[in-house]
Amino acid sequence: MFKSGRFVADHLEDPAPDQVQPNGVDLTLDAVFEQTSPGRIGTDGKTVGDRAPVDDANGVYHLDPGGYIVRYADRIVIP
């Protein structure tokens, strides 16, 4: 089922008007992290591996090939 950008925006806390598009919402970036140690999921629970923030130069990130974790600046409220 397709939902409009306005529907999605209603589940964000105070999106800027220019974030709302006809087919969705443009999320804003807060931070980028590189995984420095592995996590683990076992029968006794989970462990999140260590992460290090990736530095940006004037708001621009240079990312080498690999996996990264992003943290959005927008808070999403899932009903």
PDB file of N, CA, C and O in Angstrom:
ATOM      1  N   MET A   1       0.834  -1.176   0.000  1.00  0.00           N
ATOM      2  CA  MET A   1       0.000   0.000   0.000  1.00  0.00           C
ATOM      3  C   MET A   1       0.881   1.242   0.000  1.00  0.00           C
ATOM      4  O   MET A   1       1.830   1.325   0.779  1.00  0.00           O
ATOM      5  N   PHE A   2       0.586   2.186  -0.844  1.00  0.00           N
ATOM      6  CA  PHE A   2       1.344   3.419  -1.001  1.00  0.00           C
ATOM      7  C   PHE A   2       0.802   4.485  -0.059  1.00  0.00           C
ATOM      8  O   PHE A   2      -0.410   4.681   0.030  1.00  0.00           O
ATOM      9  N   LYS A   3       1.691   5.168   0.640  1.00  0.00           N
ATOM     10  CA  LYS A   3       1.308   6.299   1.496  1.00  0.00           C
ATOM     11  C   LYS A   3       2.009   7.548   0.986  1.00  0.00           C
ATOM     12  O   LYS A   3       3.140   7.472   0.505  1.00  0.00           O
ATOM     13  N   SER A   4       1.357   8.684   1.084  1.00  0.00           N
ATOM     14  CA  SER A   4       1.911   9.941   0.590  1.00  0.00           C
ATOM     15  C   SER A   4       2.999  10.473   1.520  1.00  0.00           C
ATOM     16  O   SER A   4       3.138  10.030   2.660  1.00  0.00           O
ATOM     17  N   GLY A   5       3.758  11.423   1.009  1.00  0.00           N
ATOM     18  CA  GLY A   5       4.772  12.076   1.827  1.00  0.00           C
ATOM     19  C   GLY A   5       4.170  12.772   3.030  1.00  0.00           C
ATOM     20  O   GLY A   5       4.781  12.806   4.098  1.00  0.00           O
ATOM     21  N   ARG A   6       2.984  13.326   2.872  1.00  0.00           N
ATOM     22  CA  ARG A   6       2.324  14.005   3.988  1.00  0.00           C
ATOM     23  C   ARG A   6       1.995  13.006   5.093  1.00  0.00           C
ATOM     24  O   ARG A   6       2.141  13.322   6.274  1.00  0.00           O
ATOM     25  N   PHE A   7       1.553  11.802   4.725  1.00  0.00           N
ATOM     26  CA  PHE A   7       1.260  10.760   5.710  1.00  0.00           C
ATOM     27  C   PHE A   7       2.518  10.421   6.501  1.00  0.00           C
ATOM     28  O   PHE A   7       2.483  10.323   7.728  1.00  0.00           O
ATOM     29  N   VAL A   8       3.625  10.245   5.790  1.00  0.00           N
ATOM     30  CA  VAL A   8       4.888   9.919   6.457  1.00  0.00           C
ATOM     31  C   VAL A   8       5.332  11.083   7.339  1.00  0.00           C
ATOM     32  O   VAL A   8       5.788  10.865   8.462  1.00  0.00           O
ATOM     33  N   ALA A   9       5.206  12.307   6.852  1.00  0.00           N
ATOM     34  CA  ALA A   9       5.618  13.490   7.613  1.00  0.00           C
ATOM     35  C   ALA A   9       4.849  13.615   8.919  1.00  0.00           C
ATOM     36  O   ALA A   9       5.368  14.157   9.894  1.00  0.00           O
ATOM     37  N   ASP A  10       3.626  13.123   8.945  1.00  0.00           N
ATOM     38  CA  ASP A  10       2.833  13.168  10.176  1.00  0.00           C
ATOM     39  C   ASP A  10       3.427  12.290  11.272  1.00  0.00           C
ATOM     40  O   ASP A  10       3.031  12.402  12.432  1.00  0.00           O
ATOM     41  N   HIS A  11       4.380  11.412  10.919  1.00  0.00           N
ATOM     42  CA  HIS A  11       5.022  10.538  11.897  1.00  0.00           C
ATOM     43  C   HIS A  11       6.436  10.997  12.247  1.00  0.00           C
ATOM     44  O   HIS A  11       7.190  10.264  12.887  1.00  0.00           O
ATOM     45  N   LEU A  12       6.792  12.208  11.827  1.00  0.00           N
ATOM     46  CA  LEU A  12       8.063  12.828  12.201  1.00  0.00           C
ATOM     47  C   LEU A  12       7.781  13.985  13.145  1.00  0.00           C
ATOM     48  O   LEU A  12       6.709  14.589  13.101  1.00  0.00           O
ATOM     49  N   GLU A  13       8.746  14.287  13.993  1.00  0.00           N
ATOM     50  CA  GLU A  13       8.599  15.450  14.862  1.00  0.00           C
ATOM     51  C   GLU A  13       9.085  16.686  14.118  1.00  0.00           C
ATOM     52  O   GLU A  13      10.282  16.822  13.863  1.00  0.00           O
ATOM     53  N   ASP A  14       8.193  17.567  13.776  1.00  0.00           N
ATOM     54  CA  ASP A  14       8.482  18.863  13.164  1.00  0.00           C
ATOM     55  C   ASP A  14       9.378  18.812  11.925  1.00  0.00           C
ATOM     56  O   ASP A  14      10.462  19.396  11.936  1.00  0.00           O
ATOM     57  N   PRO A  15       8.956  18.133  10.861  1.00  0.00           N
ATOM     58  CA  PRO A  15       9.775  18.159   9.641  1.00  0.00           C
ATOM     59  C   PRO A  15       9.727  19.541   8.995  1.00  0.00           C
ATOM     60  O   PRO A  15       8.713  20.235   9.078  1.00  0.00           O
ATOM     61  N   ALA A  16      10.809  19.934   8.360  1.00  0.00           N
ATOM     62  CA  ALA A  16      10.829  21.189   7.614  1.00  0.00           C
ATOM     63  C   ALA A  16       9.961  21.022   6.366  1.00  0.00           C
ATOM     64  O   ALA A  16       9.895  19.927   5.806  1.00  0.00           O
ATOM     65  N   PRO A  17       9.302  22.078   5.927  1.00  0.00           N
ATOM     66  CA  PRO A  17       8.427  21.958   4.753  1.00  0.00           C
ATOM     67  C   PRO A  17       9.129  21.400   3.514  1.00  0.00           C
ATOM     68  O   PRO A  17       8.516  20.670   2.736  1.00  0.00           O
ATOM     69  N   ASP A  18      10.413  21.738   3.323  1.00  0.00           N
ATOM     70  CA  ASP A  18      11.103  21.250   2.127  1.00  0.00           C
ATOM     71  C   ASP A  18      11.514  19.783   2.225  1.00  0.00           C
ATOM     72  O   ASP A  18      11.993  19.219   1.242  1.00  0.00           O
ATOM     73  N   GLN A  19      11.340  19.152   3.386  1.00  0.00           N
ATOM     74  CA  GLN A  19      11.617  17.721   3.524  1.00  0.00           C
ATOM     75  C   GLN A  19      10.480  16.868   2.965  1.00  0.00           C
ATOM     76  O   GLN A  19      10.703  15.730   2.552  1.00  0.00           O
ATOM     77  N   VAL A  20       9.277  17.407   2.951  1.00  0.00           N
ATOM     78  CA  VAL A  20       8.093  16.646   2.543  1.00  0.00           C
ATOM     79  C   VAL A  20       7.981  16.661   1.022  1.00  0.00           C
ATOM     80  O   VAL A  20       7.876  17.720   0.403  1.00  0.00           O
ATOM     81  N   GLN A  21       8.005  15.464   0.432  1.00  0.00           N
ATOM     82  CA  GLN A  21       7.909  15.281  -1.008  1.00  0.00           C
ATOM     83  C   GLN A  21       6.595  14.539  -1.313  1.00  0.00           C
ATOM     84  O   GLN A  21       5.996  13.967  -0.403  1.00  0.00           O
ATOM     85  N   PRO A  22       6.140  14.539  -2.566  1.00  0.00           N
ATOM     86  CA  PRO A  22       4.895  13.837  -2.884  1.00  0.00           C
ATOM     87  C   PRO A  22       4.922  12.351  -2.527  1.00  0.00           C
ATOM     88  O   PRO A  22       3.903  11.798  -2.112  1.00  0.00           O
ATOM     89  N   ASN A  23       6.083  11.695  -2.686  1.00  0.00           N
ATOM     90  CA  ASN A  23       6.159  10.250  -2.475  1.00  0.00           C
ATOM     91  C   ASN A  23       6.911   9.844  -1.219  1.00  0.00           C
ATOM     92  O   ASN A  23       7.210   8.662  -1.050  1.00  0.00           O
ATOM     93  N   GLY A  24       7.225  10.769  -0.341  1.00  0.00           N
ATOM     94  CA  GLY A  24       7.966  10.413   0.871  1.00  0.00           C
ATOM     95  C   GLY A  24       8.511  11.636   1.564  1.00  0.00           C
ATOM     96  O   GLY A  24       8.046  12.755   1.346  1.00  0.00           O
ATOM     97  N   VAL A  25       9.506  11.410   2.407  1.00  0.00           N
ATOM     98  CA  VAL A  25      10.110  12.477   3.192  1.00  0.00           C
ATOM     99  C   VAL A  25      11.625  12.349   3.084  1.00  0.00           C
ATOM    100  O   VAL A  25      12.164  11.246   3.176  1.00  0.00           O
ATOM    101  N   ASP A  26      12.309  13.465   2.892  1.00  0.00           N
ATOM    102  CA  ASP A  26      13.770  13.478   2.905  1.00  0.00           C
ATOM    103  C   ASP A  26      14.229  13.575   4.357  1.00  0.00           C
ATOM    104  O   ASP A  26      13.965  14.572   5.029  1.00  0.00           O
ATOM    105  N   LEU A  27      14.912  12.545   4.838  1.00  0.00           N
ATOM    106  CA  LEU A  27      15.428  12.560   6.201  1.00  0.00           C
ATOM    107  C   LEU A  27      16.762  13.296   6.227  1.00  0.00           C
ATOM    108  O   LEU A  27      17.500  13.286   5.242  1.00  0.00           O
ATOM    109  N   THR A  28      17.069  13.933   7.353  1.00  0.00           N
ATOM    110  CA  THR A  28      18.328  14.652   7.492  1.00  0.00           C
ATOM    111  C   THR A  28      19.313  13.822   8.307  1.00  0.00           C
ATOM    112  O   THR A  28      18.919  13.027   9.160  1.00  0.00           O
ATOM    113  N   LEU A  29      20.590  14.019   8.033  1.00  0.00           N
ATOM    114  CA  LEU A  29      21.651  13.229   8.647  1.00  0.00           C
ATOM    115  C   LEU A  29      22.178  13.923   9.895  1.00  0.00           C
ATOM    116  O   LEU A  29      22.432  15.127   9.887  1.00  0.00           O
ATOM    117  N   ASP A  30      22.341  13.153  10.968  1.00  0.00           N
ATOM    118  CA  ASP A  30      22.934  13.684  12.193  1.00  0.00           C
ATOM    119  C   ASP A  30      24.394  13.272  12.305  1.00  0.00           C
ATOM    120  O   ASP A  30      25.249  14.110  12.594  1.00  0.00           O
ATOM    121  N   ALA A  31      24.697  11.983  12.078  1.00  0.00           N
ATOM    122  CA  ALA A  31      26.065  11.496  12.242  1.00  0.00           C
ATOM    123  C   ALA A  31      26.267  10.208  11.457  1.00  0.00           C
ATOM    124  O   ALA A  31      25.316   9.494  11.138  1.00  0.00           O
ATOM    125  N   VAL A  32      27.542   9.928  11.154  1.00  0.00           N
ATOM    126  CA  VAL A  32      27.941   8.686  10.492  1.00  0.00           C
ATOM    127  C   VAL A  32      28.964   8.005  11.387  1.00  0.00           C
ATOM    128  O   VAL A  32      29.867   8.653  11.915  1.00  0.00           O
ATOM    129  N   PHE A  33      28.820   6.693  11.557  1.00  0.00           N
ATOM    130  CA  PHE A  33      29.722   5.919  12.408  1.00  0.00           C
ATOM    131  C   PHE A  33      30.310   4.760  11.626  1.00  0.00           C
ATOM    132  O   PHE A  33      29.687   4.230  10.706  1.00  0.00           O
ATOM    133  N   GLU A  34      31.527   4.375  12.010  1.00  0.00           N
ATOM    134  CA  GLU A  34      32.184   3.196  11.463  1.00  0.00           C
ATOM    135  C   GLU A  34      32.217   2.139  12.560  1.00  0.00           C
ATOM    136  O   GLU A  34      32.566   2.435  13.702  1.00  0.00           O
ATOM    137  N   GLN A  35      31.857   0.920  12.216  1.00  0.00           N
ATOM    138  CA  GLN A  35      31.878  -0.186  13.185  1.00  0.00           C
ATOM    139  C   GLN A  35      33.336  -0.561  13.443  1.00  0.00           C
ATOM    140  O   GLN A  35      34.058  -0.905  12.508  1.00  0.00           O
ATOM    141  N   THR A  36      33.780  -0.496  14.716  1.00  0.00           N
ATOM    142  CA  THR A  36      35.180  -0.801  15.037  1.00  0.00           C
ATOM    143  C   THR A  36      35.358  -2.174  15.659  1.00  0.00           C
ATOM    144  O   THR A  36      36.468  -2.706  15.682  1.00  0.00           O
ATOM    145  N   SER A  37      34.277  -2.752  16.164  1.00  0.00           N
ATOM    146  CA  SER A  37      34.332  -4.127  16.673  1.00  0.00           C
ATOM    147  C   SER A  37      32.989  -4.787  16.390  1.00  0.00           C
ATOM    148  O   SER A  37      31.960  -4.112  16.366  1.00  0.00           O
ATOM    149  N   PRO A  38      32.989  -6.095  16.178  1.00  0.00           N
ATOM    150  CA  PRO A  38      31.744  -6.767  15.802  1.00  0.00           C
ATOM    151  C   PRO A  38      30.750  -6.853  16.962  1.00  0.00           C
ATOM    152  O   PRO A  38      31.128  -6.899  18.133  1.00  0.00           O
ATOM    153  N   GLY A  39      29.484  -6.872  16.600  1.00  0.00           N
ATOM    154  CA  GLY A  39      28.431  -7.154  17.571  1.00  0.00           C
ATOM    155  C   GLY A  39      28.163  -8.645  17.599  1.00  0.00           C
ATOM    156  O   GLY A  39      28.778  -9.420  16.866  1.00  0.00           O
ATOM    157  N   ARG A  40      27.223  -9.037  18.467  1.00  0.00           N
ATOM    158  CA  ARG A  40      26.934 -10.465  18.590  1.00  0.00           C
ATOM    159  C   ARG A  40      25.488 -10.646  18.993  1.00  0.00           C
ATOM    160  O   ARG A  40      24.970  -9.919  19.841  1.00  0.00           O
ATOM    161  N   ILE A  41      24.834 -11.629  18.374  1.00  0.00           N
ATOM    162  CA  ILE A  41      23.491 -12.036  18.768  1.00  0.00           C
ATOM    163  C   ILE A  41      23.575 -13.496  19.161  1.00  0.00           C
ATOM    164  O   ILE A  41      23.972 -14.339  18.356  1.00  0.00           O
ATOM    165  N   GLY A  42      23.206 -13.797  20.389  1.00  0.00           N
ATOM    166  CA  GLY A  42      23.251 -15.171  20.884  1.00  0.00           C
ATOM    167  C   GLY A  42      21.969 -15.516  21.609  1.00  0.00           C
ATOM    168  O   GLY A  42      21.045 -14.705  21.674  1.00  0.00           O
ATOM    169  N   THR A  43      21.915 -16.715  22.151  1.00  0.00           N
ATOM    170  CA  THR A  43      20.717 -17.136  22.879  1.00  0.00           C
ATOM    171  C   THR A  43      20.558 -16.370  24.185  1.00  0.00           C
ATOM    172  O   THR A  43      19.469 -16.332  24.757  1.00  0.00           O
ATOM    173  N   ASP A  44      21.642 -15.759  24.659  1.00  0.00           N
ATOM    174  CA  ASP A  44      21.591 -15.008  25.911  1.00  0.00           C
ATOM    175  C   ASP A  44      21.403 -13.509  25.702  1.00  0.00           C
ATOM    176  O   ASP A  44      21.485 -12.742  26.662  1.00  0.00           O
ATOM    177  N   GLY A  45      21.158 -13.087  24.491  1.00  0.00           N
ATOM    178  CA  GLY A  45      20.934 -11.669  24.220  1.00  0.00           C
ATOM    179  C   GLY A  45      21.819 -11.172  23.096  1.00  0.00           C
ATOM    180  O   GLY A  45      22.326 -11.956  22.294  1.00  0.00           O
ATOM    181  N   LYS A  46      22.000  -9.864  23.047  1.00  0.00           N
ATOM    182  CA  LYS A  46      22.802  -9.277  21.981  1.00  0.00           C
ATOM    183  C   LYS A  46      23.810  -8.297  22.564  1.00  0.00           C
ATOM    184  O   LYS A  46      23.621  -7.759  23.655  1.00  0.00           O
ATOM    185  N   THR A  47      24.871  -8.081  21.821  1.00  0.00           N
ATOM    186  CA  THR A  47      25.894  -7.106  22.166  1.00  0.00           C
ATOM    187  C   THR A  47      26.129  -6.246  20.937  1.00  0.00           C
ATOM    188  O   THR A  47      26.378  -6.760  19.846  1.00  0.00           O
ATOM    189  N   VAL A  48      26.048  -4.944  21.116  1.00  0.00           N
ATOM    190  CA  VAL A  48      26.317  -4.020  20.019  1.00  0.00           C
ATOM    191  C   VAL A  48      27.809  -3.728  20.027  1.00  0.00           C
ATOM    192  O   VAL A  48      28.370  -3.378  21.065  1.00  0.00           O
ATOM    193  N   GLY A  49      28.454  -3.870  18.875  1.00  0.00           N
ATOM    194  CA  GLY A  49      29.883  -3.598  18.772  1.00  0.00           C
ATOM    195  C   GLY A  49      30.189  -2.115  18.919  1.00  0.00           C
ATOM    196  O   GLY A  49      29.308  -1.264  18.798  1.00  0.00           O
ATOM    197  N   ASP A  50      31.453  -1.828  19.183  1.00  0.00           N
ATOM    198  CA  ASP A  50      31.883  -0.437  19.323  1.00  0.00           C
ATOM    199  C   ASP A  50      31.817   0.276  17.981  1.00  0.00           C
ATOM    200  O   ASP A  50      31.991  -0.322  16.919  1.00  0.00           O
ATOM    201  N   ARG A  51      31.560   1.578  18.068  1.00  0.00           N
ATOM    202  CA  ARG A  51      31.461   2.412  16.878  1.00  0.00           C
ATOM    203  C   ARG A  51      32.271   3.674  17.094  1.00  0.00           C
ATOM    204  O   ARG A  51      32.378   4.167  18.217  1.00  0.00           O
ATOM    205  N   ALA A  52      32.839   4.194  16.025  1.00  0.00           N
ATOM    206  CA  ALA A  52      33.592   5.445  16.085  1.00  0.00           C
ATOM    207  C   ALA A  52      32.974   6.429  15.101  1.00  0.00           C
ATOM    208  O   ALA A  52      32.660   6.058  13.970  1.00  0.00           O
ATOM    209  N   PRO A  53      32.796   7.688  15.522  1.00  0.00           N
ATOM    210  CA  PRO A  53      32.234   8.666  14.592  1.00  0.00           C
ATOM    211  C   PRO A  53      33.191   8.938  13.435  1.00  0.00           C
ATOM    212  O   PRO A  53      34.410   8.959  13.610  1.00  0.00           O
ATOM    213  N   VAL A  54      32.623   9.142  12.263  1.00  0.00           N
ATOM    214  CA  VAL A  54      33.400   9.503  11.079  1.00  0.00           C
ATOM    215  C   VAL A  54      33.405  11.026  11.001  1.00  0.00           C
ATOM    216  O   VAL A  54      32.353  11.660  11.070  1.00  0.00           O
ATOM    217  N   ASP A  55      34.587  11.605  10.858  1.00  0.00           N
ATOM    218  CA  ASP A  55      34.699  13.062  10.778  1.00  0.00           C
ATOM    219  C   ASP A  55      34.202  13.562   9.430  1.00  0.00           C
ATOM    220  O   ASP A  55      34.365  12.914   8.396  1.00  0.00           O
ATOM    221  N   ASP A  56      33.594  14.730   9.481  1.00  0.00           N
ATOM    222  CA  ASP A  56      33.165  15.371   8.242  1.00  0.00           C
ATOM    223  C   ASP A  56      33.987  16.645   8.053  1.00  0.00           C
ATOM    224  O   ASP A  56      34.396  17.286   9.020  1.00  0.00           O
ATOM    225  N   ALA A  57      34.215  16.989   6.820  1.00  0.00           N
ATOM    226  CA  ALA A  57      34.917  18.222   6.485  1.00  0.00           C
ATOM    227  C   ALA A  57      33.886  19.195   5.933  1.00  0.00           C
ATOM    228  O   ALA A  57      33.459  19.084   4.785  1.00  0.00           O
ATOM    229  N   ASN A  58      33.496  20.148   6.769  1.00  0.00           N
ATOM    230  CA  ASN A  58      32.499  21.150   6.363  1.00  0.00           C
ATOM    231  C   ASN A  58      31.198  20.517   5.898  1.00  0.00           C
ATOM    232  O   ASN A  58      30.603  20.957   4.914  1.00  0.00           O
ATOM    233  N   GLY A  59      30.757  19.486   6.606  1.00  0.00           N
ATOM    234  CA  GLY A  59      29.489  18.846   6.290  1.00  0.00           C
ATOM    235  C   GLY A  59      29.557  17.821   5.178  1.00  0.00           C
ATOM    236  O   GLY A  59      28.520  17.318   4.746  1.00  0.00           O
ATOM    237  N   VAL A  60      30.756  17.495   4.699  1.00  0.00           N
ATOM    238  CA  VAL A  60      30.929  16.516   3.627  1.00  0.00           C
ATOM    239  C   VAL A  60      31.703  15.329   4.179  1.00  0.00           C
ATOM    240  O   VAL A  60      32.754  15.495   4.797  1.00  0.00           O
ATOM    241  N   TYR A  61      31.180  14.134   3.953  1.00  0.00           N
ATOM    242  CA  TYR A  61      31.832  12.908   4.408  1.00  0.00           C
ATOM    243  C   TYR A  61      32.554  12.249   3.239  1.00  0.00           C
ATOM    244  O   TYR A  61      31.999  12.123   2.148  1.00  0.00           O
ATOM    245  N   HIS A  62      33.795  11.829   3.475  1.00  0.00           N
ATOM    246  CA  HIS A  62      34.515  11.001   2.507  1.00  0.00           C
ATOM    247  C   HIS A  62      34.490   9.586   3.069  1.00  0.00           C
ATOM    248  O   HIS A  62      35.112   9.315   4.096  1.00  0.00           O
ATOM    249  N   LEU A  63      33.779   8.687   2.405  1.00  0.00           N
ATOM    250  CA  LEU A  63      33.610   7.323   2.903  1.00  0.00           C
ATOM    251  C   LEU A  63      34.310   6.338   1.979  1.00  0.00           C
ATOM    252  O   LEU A  63      34.014   6.263   0.786  1.00  0.00           O
ATOM    253  N   ASP A  64      35.237   5.588   2.548  1.00  0.00           N
ATOM    254  CA  ASP A  64      35.864   4.501   1.804  1.00  0.00           C
ATOM    255  C   ASP A  64      34.845   3.377   1.653  1.00  0.00           C
ATOM    256  O   ASP A  64      33.882   3.322   2.418  1.00  0.00           O
ATOM    257  N   PRO A  65      35.033   2.476   0.682  1.00  0.00           N
ATOM    258  CA  PRO A  65      34.101   1.353   0.533  1.00  0.00           C
ATOM    259  C   PRO A  65      33.966   0.572   1.840  1.00  0.00           C
ATOM    260  O   PRO A  65      34.951   0.333   2.538  1.00  0.00           O
ATOM    261  N   GLY A  66      32.750   0.186   2.153  1.00  0.00           N
ATOM    262  CA  GLY A  66      32.493  -0.571   3.378  1.00  0.00           C
ATOM    263  C   GLY A  66      31.138  -0.230   3.950  1.00  0.00           C
ATOM    264  O   GLY A  66      30.366   0.513   3.344  1.00  0.00           O
ATOM    265  N   GLY A  67      30.852  -0.773   5.114  1.00  0.00           N
ATOM    266  CA  GLY A  67      29.574  -0.544   5.768  1.00  0.00           C
ATOM    267  C   GLY A  67      29.675   0.548   6.825  1.00  0.00           C
ATOM    268  O   GLY A  67      30.696   0.676   7.501  1.00  0.00           O
ATOM    269  N   TYR A  68      28.624   1.324   6.961  1.00  0.00           N
ATOM    270  CA  TYR A  68      28.580   2.409   7.933  1.00  0.00           C
ATOM    271  C   TYR A  68      27.227   2.416   8.625  1.00  0.00           C
ATOM    272  O   TYR A  68      26.252   1.868   8.111  1.00  0.00           O
ATOM    273  N   ILE A  69      27.178   3.031   9.778  1.00  0.00           N
ATOM    274  CA  ILE A  69      25.934   3.218  10.517  1.00  0.00           C
ATOM    275  C   ILE A  69      25.608   4.706  10.439  1.00  0.00           C
ATOM    276  O   ILE A  69      26.468   5.548  10.698  1.00  0.00           O
ATOM    277  N   VAL A  70      24.377   5.028  10.086  1.00  0.00           N
ATOM    278  CA  VAL A  70      23.969   6.429  10.054  1.00  0.00           C
ATOM    279  C   VAL A  70      22.935   6.671  11.143  1.00  0.00           C
ATOM    280  O   VAL A  70      22.117   5.806  11.455  1.00  0.00           O
ATOM    281  N   ARG A  71      22.994   7.873  11.715  1.00  0.00           N
ATOM    282  CA  ARG A  71      21.984   8.295  12.682  1.00  0.00           C
ATOM    283  C   ARG A  71      21.271   9.498  12.069  1.00  0.00           C
ATOM    284  O   ARG A  71      21.888  10.509  11.733  1.00  0.00           O
ATOM    285  N   TYR A  72      19.967   9.357  11.937  1.00  0.00           N
ATOM    286  CA  TYR A  72      19.175  10.439  11.373  1.00  0.00           C
ATOM    287  C   TYR A  72      18.945  11.521  12.414  1.00  0.00           C
ATOM    288  O   TYR A  72      18.855  11.234  13.608  1.00  0.00           O
ATOM    289  N   ALA A  73      18.850  12.764  11.961  1.00  0.00           N
ATOM    290  CA  ALA A  73      18.559  13.878  12.852  1.00  0.00           C
ATOM    291  C   ALA A  73      17.071  13.941  13.178  1.00  0.00           C
ATOM    292  O   ALA A  73      16.670  14.586  14.147  1.00  0.00           O
ATOM    293  N   ASP A  74      16.259  13.277  12.373  1.00  0.00           N
ATOM    294  CA  ASP A  74      14.807  13.305  12.548  1.00  0.00           C
ATOM    295  C   ASP A  74      14.365  12.172  13.465  1.00  0.00           C
ATOM    296  O   ASP A  74      14.846  11.044  13.354  1.00  0.00           O
ATOM    297  N   ARG A  75      13.450  12.482  14.366  1.00  0.00           N
ATOM    298  CA  ARG A  75      12.872  11.450  15.222  1.00  0.00           C
ATOM    299  C   ARG A  75      11.627  10.916  14.537  1.00  0.00           C
ATOM    300  O   ARG A  75      10.707  11.670  14.222  1.00  0.00           O
ATOM    301  N   ILE A  76      11.605   9.609  14.309  1.00  0.00           N
ATOM    302  CA  ILE A  76      10.486   8.958  13.628  1.00  0.00           C
ATOM    303  C   ILE A  76       9.625   8.267  14.673  1.00  0.00           C
ATOM    304  O   ILE A  76      10.128   7.492  15.487  1.00  0.00           O
ATOM    305  N   VAL A  77       8.342   8.546  14.651  1.00  0.00           N
ATOM    306  CA  VAL A  77       7.398   7.950  15.595  1.00  0.00           C
ATOM    307  C   VAL A  77       6.572   6.922  14.835  1.00  0.00           C
ATOM    308  O   VAL A  77       5.766   7.279  13.977  1.00  0.00           O
ATOM    309  N   ILE A  78       6.772   5.651  15.149  1.00  0.00           N
ATOM    310  CA  ILE A  78       6.040   4.579  14.478  1.00  0.00           C
ATOM    311  C   ILE A  78       4.815   4.235  15.314  1.00  0.00           C
ATOM    312  O   ILE A  78       4.934   3.871  16.484  1.00  0.00           O
ATOM    313  N   PRO A  79       3.625   4.352  14.702  1.00  0.00           N
ATOM    314  CA  PRO A  79       2.405   4.080  15.485  1.00  0.00           C
ATOM    315  C   PRO A  79       2.246   2.601  15.817  1.00  0.00           C
ATOM    316  O   PRO A  79       1.275   2.215  16.467  1.00  0.00           O
TER     317      PRO A  79
END
